[in-house]
Amino acid sequence: MNEYPVITVPKGQFVVIDGFLVKLGTEEKDQNETFLRDARNLLTFEGWSILRNSFYPNTLLKMREMRSNYYLSHHRAFFQLMKSKTYVIFIRKQGRYCCRRVDRSRATHVALSVKLGPKGQRLKYVVFDKPLSKSDHRTHDLYQQQNQDLHEIENTLIKNAPPFDTVDRENAILQNVLFVTEDQLGKLKGYPITEAKLELIERNNDRPRLDTLLELKKSLLRICLESSFWQLKRLRDRCDHDGMQDIFEDCKNQIQEVLPIVSEQNFPQLIQQWFDEKISIQDISSRYVVIENFVVDLESKSLVDPQNEEWLANLSALEKEQLESTNPLDWNVLKLCKEAYPVYNRKLFDLAESTEKNLFRDSSGGVHILEPEGKSTDVWAQFTCRCIIVNFQDFGPRVLYENVETTDAAGRNTISRGESIPTFVVPKTIGDKRYDYLLKNLDFFVSFNGLKTLYVKTFEQFKSMFKDSTLKQVA
């Protein structure tokens, strides 16, 4: 999932998408004009420094220098923000593709027209790379021409690029940077974008997943209760000894009390193990894999910046293609993230070097490392988990932490793990040796370990009944 930086400065809110700078909430008629202006003139010095050092929006400069009159983009969010769209086709002249505006009935792609040059005399098109018709298979050729154009103008872009600016890593301006996913942008109802609005969207997104987990948990407990009661009834119906009837009733009560505790103590771990089984590890090579959009060097057990030019230069063309298909996380997101960054995939922490850290959550929901000498007054909750530290020369260390809150949430607020487990001791004999073996089996069957065995076995059977799509929904 693509993430985009939203910067709030006195002159408004701006988002950078695929190298385009878009001012949020601008009137429709002014929208094109807004993102064509020089970013340095739009933002404060601090805001410009952040953009220049991490998200320099220079795609319009590229379009101005390119020979092609189009620029393909796969970022749907950009076209959702820019409402004034047009329709285009591609025609081939003298061995090159050219974009031409047409009516809707003849179009192959959706686009946005932009005027370039000192007086806006040159018209070019930003084109959404997904064709309107699935039968159009020219996307590869169109990108090939675009990449060739970009390669030709590399030196010009480097020559005209503004110098890097020094930014104080502790500067409060970093707090004015939010990261918004494509999904969140599509669900926002208005501007400005605030943390409260984003948190509301996340809660609404998490609710169905948590509800699904809770429903699974309830169903699993119900099935275990019904199964154990049915087995108990079968034994009871075959037993005609009067002394056994009260024992069966006590066993039933024991099951009713202990099985919910078994569920509370084991469901989060079982569901997390199920998630782990379905984790997709995408191979780039025998040495590099991608997990949760992070590139892992298996030899050094470290994370790799997917945009590091020196590292990329050592990859083959096939490896670069495989890397691009995994949509790795842009590390600029981490650079500007002052809070610890949550990762919901424990496999990443198994393959990359990690260390346990004490963290705390502040009143606004942000997670930070709890320093030994720290005496923060805004500690909402403390916890310990595995962390991966990524050090940036200009921005300092950034923290990834293992977050399993979704699965843990499915087991909260019912029975404390520290609560004593009720135990009914099944007598070893009732004076009739024919029933001694039955009593021995009953004693294990209604014990905590016996009911846990039943619960785990039922969970394994339950997994096979669920489709993979259901797991993806809650994972």
C-alpha positions as CSV (number, residue, x, y, z in Angstrom):
1,M,0.0,0.0,0.0
2,N,1.5,3.4,-1.1
3,E,1.9,6.0,1.6
4,Y,2.1,9.7,0.9
5,P,3.5,12.6,3.1
6,V,1.1,15.3,4.0
7,I,2.8,18.5,5.1
8,T,1.0,21.2,7.1
9,V,2.5,24.7,6.9
10,P,1.0,28.2,7.3
11,K,0.2,28.3,3.6
12,G,-1.9,25.2,3.7
13,Q,-1.7,21.4,3.4
14,F,0.3,19.7,0.7
15,V,0.6,16.1,-0.3
16,V,3.3,14.6,-2.5
17,I,2.2,11.8,-4.8
18,D,4.5,10.3,-7.4
19,G,6.6,13.4,-7.4
20,F,3.7,15.8,-7.8
21,L,3.0,18.4,-5.2
22,V,-0.7,18.9,-4.6
23,K,-2.3,21.5,-2.4
24,L,-5.2,20.0,-0.6
25,G,-8.6,21.6,-0.6
26,T,-7.8,23.9,-3.6
27,E,-10.7,25.0,-5.8
28,E,-11.1,22.8,-8.8
29,K,-10.2,25.6,-11.3
30,D,-7.0,26.4,-9.5
31,Q,-5.8,22.8,-8.9
32,N,-3.6,22.5,-11.9
33,E,-2.0,25.8,-11.4
34,T,-1.3,25.0,-7.8
35,F,0.9,22.0,-8.2
36,L,2.7,23.6,-11.2
37,R,4.2,26.3,-9.0
38,D,7.6,26.0,-7.5
39,A,7.5,24.1,-4.2
40,R,10.1,26.5,-2.7
41,N,7.7,29.4,-3.2
42,L,4.7,27.5,-1.7
43,L,6.2,26.2,1.5
44,T,8.1,27.6,4.5
45,F,11.9,27.0,4.5
46,E,11.5,24.0,6.9
47,G,8.7,22.5,4.8
48,W,10.8,22.9,1.7
49,S,13.8,21.3,3.4
50,I,11.8,18.3,4.2
51,L,10.5,18.0,0.7
52,R,13.9,18.6,-0.9
53,N,15.7,16.1,1.3
54,S,13.2,13.3,1.2
55,F,10.3,13.8,-1.2
56,Y,11.5,16.2,-3.8
57,P,8.5,16.8,-6.1
58,N,10.2,17.1,-9.5
59,T,7.9,15.1,-11.8
60,L,6.7,18.2,-13.6
61,L,10.3,19.2,-14.2
62,K,10.8,15.7,-15.7
63,M,7.7,16.1,-17.9
64,R,9.0,19.5,-19.2
65,E,12.3,18.0,-20.3
66,M,11.0,14.7,-21.7
67,R,10.5,14.2,-25.4
68,S,7.2,12.3,-24.8
69,N,4.0,14.3,-24.3
70,Y,2.8,11.9,-21.6
71,Y,3.9,10.6,-18.2
72,L,2.5,7.3,-16.9
73,S,1.6,7.0,-13.2
74,H,0.3,4.0,-11.3
75,H,-0.8,6.1,-8.3
76,R,-4.6,6.0,-8.3
77,A,-4.7,8.5,-5.4
78,F,-3.3,11.2,-7.6
79,F,-6.2,10.9,-10.1
80,Q,-8.8,10.7,-7.3
81,L,-7.6,14.1,-5.9
82,M,-7.4,15.8,-9.3
83,K,-11.0,15.8,-10.4
84,S,-10.7,17.5,-13.9
85,K,-9.7,14.4,-15.9
86,T,-9.8,13.8,-19.6
87,Y,-9.7,10.8,-21.9
88,V,-6.8,9.9,-24.3
89,I,-5.5,7.4,-26.7
90,F,-2.0,6.5,-27.8
91,I,-0.9,6.6,-31.4
92,R,2.4,5.6,-32.9
93,K,4.3,8.0,-35.2
94,Q,7.7,7.4,-36.6
95,G,8.5,4.7,-34.1
96,R,7.3,6.7,-31.0
97,Y,4.1,6.8,-29.0
98,C,2.2,10.0,-28.7
99,C,-0.8,10.8,-26.4
100,R,-3.9,12.4,-28.0
101,R,-7.1,13.7,-26.4
102,V,-10.3,12.0,-27.6
103,D,-13.9,11.6,-26.5
104,R,-14.8,8.9,-23.9
105,S,-16.1,6.4,-26.5
106,R,-12.7,6.2,-28.2
107,A,-10.4,6.5,-25.2
108,T,-8.0,3.8,-23.9
109,H,-6.8,5.7,-20.8
110,V,-7.8,8.4,-18.2
111,A,-5.5,11.3,-18.0
112,L,-4.9,14.8,-16.6
113,S,-3.7,17.6,-18.9
114,V,-1.0,20.0,-17.7
115,K,0.4,23.1,-19.3
116,L,4.2,23.3,-19.2
117,G,6.7,26.0,-20.2
118,P,7.1,29.7,-19.1
119,K,3.7,30.6,-20.5
120,G,2.0,27.2,-20.4
121,Q,2.3,26.9,-24.1
122,R,3.1,23.1,-24.1
123,L,0.3,20.6,-23.3
124,K,1.2,17.2,-21.9
125,Y,-0.7,14.5,-20.1
126,V,-0.3,12.6,-16.8
127,V,-1.9,9.2,-17.7
128,F,-3.2,6.6,-15.3
129,D,-1.3,3.5,-16.5
130,K,-4.3,1.1,-16.0
131,P,-6.1,1.0,-19.4
132,L,-9.8,1.3,-19.6
133,S,-9.9,-1.9,-21.7
134,K,-8.2,-5.1,-20.5
135,S,-7.4,-5.9,-24.2
136,D,-4.9,-3.0,-24.3
137,H,-1.5,-4.6,-23.8
138,R,0.8,-1.7,-24.7
139,T,1.6,-0.6,-21.1
140,H,5.1,-2.2,-21.2
141,D,6.0,-0.4,-24.5
142,L,4.7,2.9,-23.1
143,Y,6.8,2.6,-20.0
144,Q,9.8,1.5,-22.0
145,Q,9.6,4.8,-24.0
146,Q,9.1,6.8,-20.8
147,N,12.1,5.2,-19.1
148,Q,14.3,5.9,-22.1
149,D,13.3,9.5,-22.0
150,L,14.0,9.8,-18.3
151,H,17.4,8.2,-18.8
152,E,18.2,10.8,-21.5
153,I,17.5,13.8,-19.1
154,E,19.2,12.5,-16.0
155,N,22.2,14.9,-16.3
156,T,19.8,17.9,-16.9
157,L,17.8,17.0,-13.8
158,I,20.9,16.6,-11.6
159,K,22.3,19.9,-12.9
160,N,19.1,21.8,-12.2
161,A,18.4,20.2,-8.8
162,P,18.5,22.6,-5.8
163,P,21.1,21.8,-3.2
164,F,20.3,19.8,-0.1
165,D,19.3,21.8,3.0
166,T,20.4,21.1,6.6
167,V,17.5,20.2,8.8
168,D,17.7,19.9,12.6
169,R,16.6,16.3,13.3
170,E,14.9,17.6,16.4
171,N,13.1,20.4,14.6
172,A,9.4,20.4,15.6
173,I,8.4,20.9,11.9
174,L,8.7,17.1,11.6
175,Q,5.6,16.9,13.7
176,N,3.7,18.6,10.9
177,V,4.3,15.6,8.6
178,L,1.6,12.9,8.4
179,F,1.7,9.8,6.2
180,V,-1.6,8.9,4.5
181,T,-2.2,5.7,2.6
182,E,-4.0,5.5,-0.7
183,D,-7.0,3.9,1.1
184,Q,-7.2,6.7,3.7
185,L,-7.1,9.4,1.0
186,G,-10.0,7.7,-0.7
187,K,-12.0,7.7,2.6
188,L,-11.3,11.2,3.8
189,K,-14.5,13.3,3.6
190,G,-12.8,16.7,3.8
191,Y,-9.8,18.8,4.6
192,P,-7.6,19.6,6.5
193,I,-6.3,16.1,7.2
194,T,-5.7,15.5,10.9
195,E,-4.5,12.7,13.1
196,A,-8.0,12.4,14.6
197,K,-9.5,11.8,11.1
198,L,-6.9,9.2,10.2
199,E,-7.3,7.4,13.6
200,L,-11.1,7.3,13.0
201,I,-10.6,5.7,9.6
202,E,-8.1,3.1,11.1
203,R,-10.6,2.2,13.8
204,N,-13.3,1.7,11.2
205,N,-10.9,-0.4,9.2
206,D,-9.8,-2.5,12.2
207,R,-13.4,-3.1,13.5
208,P,-14.4,-5.6,10.9
209,R,-11.2,-7.5,11.3
210,L,-11.5,-7.6,15.1
211,D,-15.2,-8.5,14.8
212,T,-14.3,-11.4,12.5
213,L,-11.7,-12.6,15.1
214,L,-14.2,-12.4,17.9
215,E,-16.8,-14.3,15.9
216,L,-14.3,-17.0,15.2
217,K,-13.4,-17.2,18.9
218,K,-17.0,-17.5,19.9
219,S,-17.7,-20.1,17.3
220,L,-14.7,-22.1,18.3
221,L,-15.6,-22.1,22.0
222,R,-19.2,-23.1,21.2
223,I,-18.1,-26.0,19.0
224,C,-15.7,-27.2,21.7
225,L,-18.5,-27.0,24.4
226,E,-20.9,-28.9,22.2
227,S,-18.4,-31.5,21.3
228,S,-17.3,-32.2,24.8
229,F,-20.9,-32.3,26.1
230,W,-21.8,-34.7,23.3
231,Q,-18.9,-37.0,24.2
232,L,-19.8,-36.8,27.9
233,K,-23.5,-37.7,27.1
234,R,-22.4,-40.7,25.1
235,L,-20.5,-42.0,28.1
236,R,-23.3,-41.2,30.5
237,D,-25.9,-43.0,28.4
238,R,-23.8,-46.2,28.4
239,C,-23.1,-46.1,32.1
240,D,-25.8,-47.5,34.4
241,H,-23.9,-47.1,37.7
242,D,-25.8,-44.8,40.1
243,G,-22.6,-43.5,41.5
244,M,-21.4,-42.2,38.2
245,Q,-24.3,-39.8,37.5
246,D,-23.2,-37.1,40.0
247,I,-19.6,-37.4,38.7
248,F,-20.8,-36.8,35.1
249,E,-22.7,-33.7,36.3
250,D,-19.6,-32.4,38.0
251,C,-17.6,-33.1,34.9
252,K,-20.0,-31.0,32.8
253,N,-19.8,-28.1,35.3
254,Q,-16.0,-28.4,35.1
255,I,-16.0,-28.2,31.3
256,Q,-18.3,-25.1,31.4
257,E,-15.9,-23.3,33.7
258,V,-12.5,-24.4,32.3
259,L,-13.1,-24.2,28.5
260,P,-13.6,-20.4,28.5
261,I,-10.2,-20.0,30.3
262,V,-8.6,-22.4,27.8
263,S,-10.0,-20.1,25.0
264,E,-8.7,-16.9,26.6
265,Q,-5.2,-18.3,27.1
266,N,-4.7,-20.0,23.8
267,F,-6.8,-18.3,21.1
268,P,-4.4,-15.3,20.5
269,Q,-1.4,-17.6,20.1
270,L,-3.2,-20.0,17.8
271,I,-4.5,-17.3,15.6
272,Q,-1.1,-15.7,15.4
273,Q,0.4,-19.0,14.4
274,W,-2.2,-19.3,11.7
275,F,-1.2,-15.8,10.4
276,D,2.4,-16.8,10.4
277,E,1.7,-19.9,8.3
278,K,0.1,-17.6,5.6
279,I,2.9,-15.0,5.6
280,S,4.1,-14.3,2.1
281,I,7.9,-14.1,1.8
282,Q,8.8,-12.8,-1.7
283,D,12.3,-13.8,-2.9
284,I,14.4,-11.3,-4.8
285,S,17.4,-13.6,-4.8
286,S,18.9,-16.3,-2.6
287,R,20.2,-13.6,-0.3
288,Y,17.3,-11.0,-0.3
289,V,13.7,-11.4,0.5
290,V,10.8,-9.0,1.1
291,I,8.5,-9.3,4.1
292,E,5.8,-6.7,4.9
293,N,7.3,-4.4,2.3
294,F,10.7,-4.5,4.0
295,V,13.8,-5.9,2.2
296,V,15.8,-8.2,4.4
297,D,19.4,-9.3,3.8
298,L,19.4,-12.9,5.1
299,E,23.2,-13.0,5.4
300,S,23.7,-9.9,7.6
301,K,20.2,-10.2,9.1
302,S,19.6,-6.5,8.4
303,L,17.1,-4.3,6.5
304,V,18.1,-2.8,3.2
305,D,17.0,0.6,1.8
306,P,15.2,-0.4,-1.5
307,Q,16.3,2.9,-3.0
308,N,19.9,2.7,-2.1
309,E,21.7,3.3,-5.5
310,E,24.8,1.4,-4.6
311,W,22.8,-1.7,-3.6
312,L,20.5,-1.4,-6.6
313,A,23.5,-1.3,-9.0
314,N,24.5,-4.8,-7.8
315,L,21.1,-6.3,-8.7
316,S,20.4,-8.0,-12.0
317,A,17.6,-6.7,-14.2
318,L,15.4,-9.7,-13.1
319,E,16.0,-8.9,-9.4
320,K,15.1,-5.3,-9.9
321,E,11.9,-6.3,-11.7
322,Q,11.1,-8.7,-8.8
323,L,11.9,-5.9,-6.3
324,E,9.6,-3.4,-8.0
325,S,6.7,-6.0,-8.0
326,T,6.9,-6.3,-4.2
327,N,6.1,-2.5,-3.7
328,P,8.8,-2.1,-1.0
329,L,8.3,0.7,1.6
330,D,9.9,4.0,0.8
331,W,12.3,4.7,3.6
332,N,11.6,8.4,3.5
333,V,8.4,7.3,5.4
334,L,10.6,6.1,8.2
335,K,12.9,9.1,8.2
336,L,10.0,11.5,8.9
337,C,8.3,9.2,11.4
338,K,9.1,10.5,14.8
339,E,7.1,7.7,16.6
340,A,8.0,4.0,16.5
341,Y,6.7,2.3,13.4
342,P,4.3,-0.7,13.9
343,V,4.9,-3.9,12.0
344,Y,2.2,-6.6,12.3
345,N,4.4,-9.5,11.0
346,R,6.6,-11.3,13.5
347,K,8.5,-13.1,10.7
348,L,10.3,-9.9,10.0
349,F,11.7,-9.9,13.5
350,D,12.7,-13.6,13.2
351,L,14.8,-13.0,10.1
352,A,16.2,-9.5,10.8
353,E,18.3,-8.7,13.9
354,S,16.1,-7.4,16.6
355,T,16.3,-6.6,20.3
356,E,13.7,-6.3,23.1
357,K,12.9,-2.8,24.1
358,N,10.6,-1.1,26.7
359,L,8.1,1.1,24.9
360,F,5.3,3.4,26.0
361,R,2.2,4.7,24.4
362,D,1.3,8.4,24.9
363,S,-2.1,9.8,25.4
364,S,-2.5,10.5,21.6
365,G,-1.6,6.9,20.7
366,G,2.0,7.4,19.6
367,V,4.5,4.8,20.6
368,H,8.0,5.7,21.7
369,I,11.1,3.9,23.3
370,L,11.1,4.3,27.1
371,E,14.5,5.5,28.0
372,P,15.9,4.4,31.4
373,E,16.4,8.0,32.5
374,G,13.2,9.2,30.8
375,K,10.6,10.6,33.1
376,S,7.8,11.4,30.6
377,T,4.6,12.6,32.2
378,D,2.6,11.4,29.1
379,V,3.0,7.6,29.6
380,W,-0.4,6.1,28.8
381,A,0.7,2.5,28.8
382,Q,4.0,0.5,28.9
383,F,4.9,-2.7,27.1
384,T,7.9,-4.7,26.0
385,C,8.4,-6.1,22.5
386,R,11.0,-6.8,19.8
387,C,12.3,-3.8,17.9
388,I,14.5,-3.2,14.9
389,I,16.6,0.0,14.9
390,V,17.3,1.7,11.6
391,N,19.9,4.5,11.8
392,F,19.7,7.5,9.4
393,Q,22.7,9.8,9.3
394,D,20.7,13.0,8.9
395,F,17.6,12.0,10.8
396,G,18.9,9.7,13.6
397,P,17.6,6.3,14.7
398,R,14.1,5.1,13.8
399,V,12.3,2.2,15.5
400,L,10.2,-0.6,14.0
401,Y,8.3,-2.5,16.7
402,E,6.5,-5.8,16.7
403,N,2.8,-5.1,17.0
404,V,0.4,-7.9,17.7
405,E,-2.4,-5.9,19.2
406,T,-5.1,-7.2,16.8
407,T,-4.7,-10.8,17.9
408,D,-4.2,-9.8,21.5
409,A,-7.4,-7.7,21.5
410,A,-9.4,-10.8,20.7
411,G,-8.5,-12.2,24.1
412,R,-8.9,-9.2,26.4
413,N,-11.4,-8.2,29.0
414,T,-12.9,-11.5,29.9
415,I,-10.8,-13.7,32.1
416,S,-7.5,-12.8,33.6
417,R,-4.7,-15.2,32.9
418,G,-3.6,-15.0,36.5
419,E,-7.0,-16.2,37.7
420,S,-7.0,-19.6,39.4
421,I,-8.4,-22.5,37.3
422,P,-11.3,-24.3,38.9
423,T,-10.5,-28.0,39.4
424,F,-12.8,-30.9,40.0
425,V,-10.9,-34.0,41.1
426,V,-12.5,-37.1,39.5
427,P,-12.4,-39.9,42.1
428,K,-10.0,-42.8,41.2
429,T,-12.6,-45.5,42.0
430,I,-16.3,-45.8,43.0
431,G,-15.8,-49.4,44.3
432,D,-16.3,-51.1,41.0
433,K,-13.1,-51.8,39.1
434,R,-15.0,-51.9,35.8
435,Y,-15.2,-48.1,35.9
436,D,-11.6,-47.3,37.0
437,Y,-10.3,-46.9,33.4
438,L,-13.3,-44.7,32.6
439,L,-12.7,-42.5,35.6
440,K,-9.0,-42.2,34.7
441,N,-9.9,-41.0,31.2
442,L,-12.6,-38.6,32.6
443,D,-10.0,-37.1,34.9
444,F,-7.8,-36.1,31.9
445,F,-10.7,-35.2,29.6
446,V,-12.1,-32.5,32.0
447,S,-8.7,-31.2,33.1
448,F,-7.2,-28.0,31.8
449,N,-4.6,-29.9,29.6
450,G,-7.3,-32.3,28.3
451,L,-9.6,-29.5,27.3
452,K,-6.7,-27.6,25.8
453,T,-5.9,-30.7,23.6
454,L,-9.5,-30.7,22.5
455,Y,-9.5,-26.9,21.8
456,V,-6.2,-27.0,19.7
457,K,-7.4,-30.0,17.7
458,T,-10.8,-28.3,17.0
459,F,-9.0,-25.2,15.9
460,E,-6.9,-27.2,13.4
461,Q,-10.1,-28.6,12.0
462,F,-11.7,-25.2,12.0
463,K,-8.8,-23.8,9.9
464,S,-9.5,-26.1,7.1
465,M,-13.1,-24.9,6.9
466,F,-12.0,-21.3,6.5
467,K,-11.0,-20.0,3.1
468,D,-7.8,-18.2,2.6
469,S,-9.7,-15.0,1.8
470,T,-11.2,-15.0,5.3
471,L,-7.7,-15.1,6.8
472,K,-6.5,-12.3,4.6
473,Q,-9.5,-10.2,5.8
474,V,-8.4,-10.5,9.4
475,A,-4.6,-10.7,9.0
